[in-house]
C-alpha cells in the first residue's frame, strides 16, 4: 500500500531533482557532440603529417586515439549518470500514479 506520505515524498523527489536530471541530460548530449568533435579534430591532426590516407584510414586512427577514448569514457559516464536518475524518476512517477489509482479506487468503494 502506498501511503499519502510516500506519494508526497515521491513528488518532492521529482521536484527537487528535476534540474539535476535536466543538467545530466545536457551533459550527455554535450558529450555526444564532443565525441564527434574529437573525432574530427583527430582526423585533421592525423592528416597534418602529410601522408596520403583514405577517409576510412583517418577515421580508424581517430577512433584509436587517446583523445577519442577519453571522450568516449565521458559519454559513457554521462549516459550512465543520466540513465540512473531517469530510472529513479520513472520509479517515483509510477509510485505517484499507483497512489492516484488506489485513491480513485478507494473513492469508488473498490
ABEGO torsion letter per residue (X at the ends): XBBAAAAAAAAAAAAAAAAAAAAAAAAAAAAAAAAAAAAAAAAAAAAAAGBBBBAAAAAAAAAABAAAAAAAAAAAAAAAAAAAAAAAAAAAAAAAAAAAAAAAAAAAGX
